[in-house]
Amino acid sequence: MSDAPAFERRRSGRPRGPAIVAAAALLLACPASPSERLDALLAPLRSNRDPGAAVMVIRGGAVVYSAALGLADVDRRIPIGPRTAFDIASVSKQLTAMLAMILHEEGRLDYDTPVVRFLPELSRFGEGMTVRHLLTHTSGLPDYYDALAASAGPGRWVDNREALAFLARQGDPAFPPGDRFQYSDTGYEMLALVLEKAGGAPFGELMRRRIFEPLGMTDTLLRDRPDVPVPNRARGYTRQGRSLVASPDHPLDCLVGSGAVNTTIEDLFRWDQALATDRLVRRATSEEALRPMRLNDGTESPYAFGWFLKQDHGHRRLEHPGSWLGFQAFIARYPDDRFTLVLLANRSDIDLGGLADRIVRIYGGSLGSP
């Protein structure tokens, strides 16, 4: 995901973070406890003038490190705290995927049902495109962000229904469904409409009733309209030259399924703990959803239902980045080691993925130790 103006939810290369890189080099010469080393690594983000980040390390089901750094709102000098709400951008996809799993387990959604059975407006894309393809970014749906944003006009915002109508009348498939992995916000926005049909209620209501409320995620909201108030919400800041400036409004800010979840570091602890249990779905259901998608040529995709699938020195790692309008989020889970990193930021110039890698190296071989 990048903070390029046109496609800020897209995944891209990591921004450089020179101050944090320098701090990481300093750590090599200063051995200390993991918490002290992490304090030193994050020191460049401690500021009473600039936006910053919230960081949490979870090991063995307990929080072993938590920090809130910098300002949630620079103009009003409001500091980031444990209940500061961040837009987590594409990290929202794992919650969308969980809703799909819940409905699947209840017999209300078959992953292999053609999408056109739910969204006949997309009949031009044929019956070969299934719900599973949407979940795994293998649908072949074309990208529409530039054209869709341009069509909105000044001062307007676009919802998923308008996005569906736009997609239905223009754009050819990028490739046959299942031919390859191609990261697709479009697919997850169409998935949100599929889940509304399968669940019999608006997407936001389903997310609230089926995920947020059962897990006690009381500070988590789906911002599906620009007038939805989000208590304690940070502002996002984008690097322009030498300055960080508050990000402007965007007509696609409230498209759901691919993004638009606003949450806190504390609520994401509750989310992480639920993923290690059967509170939302049975273990068999969640494990099935974390298997790589097999493509038409027999090879495996690097993405499951809402997670990138990685291996880190023999450890299974699930991760997802997100970036949108100056907000960034990154979650890395080592499920077999019961180790998780949650990183949230309201500035575009931090390499959260690189920071996550350095934190993992700090904890080294003791990933799963309490």
Secondary structure, 3 states (H helix, E strand, C coil): CCCCCCCCCCCCCCCCCHHHHHHHHHHHCCCCCHHHHHHHHHHHHCCCCCECEEEEEEECCEEEEEEEECEEECCCCEECCCCCEEECHHHHHHHHHHHHHHHHHCCCCCCCCEHHHCCHHHHHHCCCCEHHHHHCCCCCCCCCHHHHHHHHCCCCCCCHHHHHHHHHHCCCCCCCCCCCCCCCHHHHHHHHHHHHHHHCCCHHHHHHHHHHCCCCCCCCEECCCCCCCCCCECCCEEEECCEEEECCCCCCCCCCCCCCEEECHHHHHHHHHHHCCCCCCCHHHHHHHCCCCECCCCCECCECCCCEEEEECCEEEEEEEEEECCEEEEEEEECCCCEEEEEEECECCCCHHHHHHHHHHHHHHHCCCC
